[in-house]
Every structure is written in structure tokens, then in C-alpha cells.
Amino acid sequence: MLIAVLPALLAIPSLAAAEDFYAGKTIKIIIGFTAGGGFDANARLLARHLGRHIPGEPTVIVLNAPGAGSATAIVRLDVNLPTDGTVIDGFNFGLIGNSLLQPDKIGIDFRRYAWIGSISQDVTTCYVWRGDGPNSVAEMQAKGPYRFGSAALGTSDDINTKILRRVFGVDISQITGYGGSAEVRLAIERGEIDGDCGTWSSVPEDWTKSAKFHPVLRTATSLPEGMPPSVPYILDLAPSEAARKIIRFLVADGDLGRPYIVSRAVPADRIRTLQKAFAETMADQQFLADAKSLRLPVSPTTGEDAAKAVEQFYATPPDIIAAARKIVAE
């Protein structure tokens, strides 16, 4: 009986300590993009519900801090932001892969951060917004050129566009420097660019019903709500087995499509508190109903499983990384 009761007794001081710390506090979720995009929408969804599951029920807010495709905000976690458990960072998952593809430029090792979890797997779609737009990658190859936009080099939209260019041979000019997906969509509407490789949940619902909207591929096996079944999975389009392995590596980080991390300097008990609160939030019926109303998919990954996935990602064979590096290099 003593052995059975002991874990519960040991948990009481930790729970009380967390409640004492977080009561009256404000937790900031830092997002490395401007407001209005998919990463921002997911963070604001999380902020509305996370606090209820943290002892002491702190206030949770979202702060937008765009820079370097969200990499700047990650670096700040260990530089000039509090490491007491009141700062969480949400970033573009494409940086995970890019940390191996361009380690000298990115300078981030994602194994060195504490993972709180991910809201959902990412399903990116590459699409063209044009009246005479193509209905397949094969038609894109025949009808180019195109202009695609992205927030920054190394982000998922940038990498997926380069797959179109360098694996499938589509004639695309890339325009970078947009603050986030909201700015990319505005540029599309103004006619500055022809398309994007963005997350499906970031595509406006009215766009998906327009004759101008032409999705040509998706980067995940799952088919999100509202996406036509005819949109093919990118690996099924690979021109060879070698290309398939490279593409798989380049899109694998999308499995952690809406990730959240904190500094390793945060006290271990507070990291556990945040991980537990995140997991509980993912099962919260109010949270799920809110997500559904916003067309935001929920297919969560726990902090522990996310950390394991990152370890496996960093164990990718060097020859695959070298081949992939040639695809995304400038």
C-alpha cells in the first residue's frame, strides 16, 4: 500500500509548487510570424484554453515576433527572454529540417529544447491561383512559369516550392520576405504572385470553392477536411525511389506541424506541468469545438513523443541529408 500511495504523495508538493508559481502569472506564447496566418491562429486557439489546465490558472497571451521565418524567436528563448516557464515558443516546423540542411545558417539544434507538444500534423498543399491554373503537377510542368511566395528561406513553404522546382522540374520563381501566410495570400489576391505551398488550414474556405484555386499536391498521407480526394500525396508523384527518399526527409518534419517548445533552462517541474497541461488541452471538448469552428485540424503529439521524433529525425543517414541539401540550396 505504501508503494502504491508514494507516487501520489510525491506529486502533491510538485502540484502545489506549480500552483504557487503560476497563480497570477501571464504566460506568453511567442509566434515568429505576423498575425493572421496559420501559426498565429493555432497559437491563439491554444492560448484560449491552455490556462485552465495549468495549476493556478495563469493568463495566456500570444505575442507576434516575426523574423527569419520564426528562427529569431527560437534563439531568443535562451538569450533575452525569461526561462522561468512563462514563455513558450511556436515556430515553423520547416526549420527542424533546415537545421540539418543548413546548420551554419540556422545554428539551432532542436534536441536542446524542451518539447511541450504539437497541436497537429501539418498538411501542406501546393496550389496555383489563376483562372487558367493547372490541375496537376504535370500540367504545371507544361504551363509555367509561375511566381510563388514564402516568408523566408528554409521555411516549409520555401522547401516545398523548391521540391516542385528541383525534383519535379516546374518553372517557378520564388519571392521571399513576406511576414507570414496572411501577407502571402494578400500578394496572391493582388496578382503579385501565382501561388504558394502553404498549410491547408491557412487557405481561406471561400478560396477552396473558387474556380481559380488549383491544389496540385499534399505533403501528408492524411486528407484534411475539405480537401478534394483527387489531390495526390507528394510521395506518390516521386519520379524515382531515390527522389522519394529525399522528399520524405524534406517533408518529414511536417509530422510536427504545430510545435511548441520552451528553453531547457526552465525548471523541470514546470516543463512537466506545461506538458501535462498541453496534453489535457488537446482532449478538452471546448478546445476541440473551437478548433472545428476555425477549420483548424487537431492531431496532437505529446511533448515526449515530439522529442523522440526529433531524435529520429536527427539520425537521418548523411547521404540522404547531402542529397536533400542539393535540392534546397540557393
C-alpha positions, 0 to 999 in steps of 0.5 A: 500500500505504501508503494502504491500511495508514494507516487501520489504523495510525491506529486502533491508538493510538485502540484502545489509548487506549480500552483504557487508559481503560476497563480497570477502569472501571464504566460506568453506564447511567442509566434515568429510570424505576423498575425493572421496566418496559420501559426498565429491562429493555432497559437491563439486557439491554444492560448484560449484554453491552455490556462485552465489546465495549468495549476493556478490558472495563469493568463495566456497571451500570444505575442507576434515576433516575426523574423527569419521565418520564426528562427529569431524567436527560437534563439531568443528563448535562451538569450533575452527572454525569461526561462522561468516557464512563462514563455513558450515558443511556436515556430515553423516546423520547416526549420527542424529540417533546415537545421540539418540542411543548413546548420551554419545558417540556422545554428539551432539544434532542436534536441536542446529544447524542451518539447511541450507538444504539437497541436497537429500534423501539418498538411501542406498543399501546393496550389496555383491561383489563376483562372487558367491554373493547372490541375496537376503537377504535370500540367504545371510542368507544361504551363509555367512559369509561375511566381510563388511566395514564402516568408523566408528561406528554409521555411516549409513553404520555401522547401516545398516550392523548391521540391516542385522546382528541383525534383519535379522540374516546374518553372517557378520563381520564388519571392521571399520576405513576406511576414507570414501566410496572411501577407502571402495570400494578400500578394496572391489576391493582388496578382503579385504572385501565382501561388504558394505551398502553404498549410491547408488550414491557412487557405481561406474556405471561400478560396477552396470553392473558387474556380481559380484555386488549383491544389496540385499536391499534399505533403501528408498521407492524411486528407484534411477536411475539405480537401478534394480526394483527387489531390495526390500525396507528394510521395506518390508523384516521386519520379524515382525511389531515390527522389522519394527518399529525399522528399520524405526527409524534406517533408518529414518534419511536417509530422510536427506541424504545430510545435511548441517548445520552451528553453531547457533552462526552465525548471523541470517541474514546470516543463512537466506541468506545461506538458501535462497541461498541453496534453489535457488541452488537446482532449478538452471538448471546448478546445476541440469545438473551437478548433472545428469552428476555425477549420483548424485540424487537431492531431496532437503529439505529446511533448515526449513523443515530439522529442523522440521524433526529433531524435529520429529525425536527427539520425537521418543517414548523411547521404540522404541529408547531402542529397536533400541539401542539393535540392534546397540550396540557393 
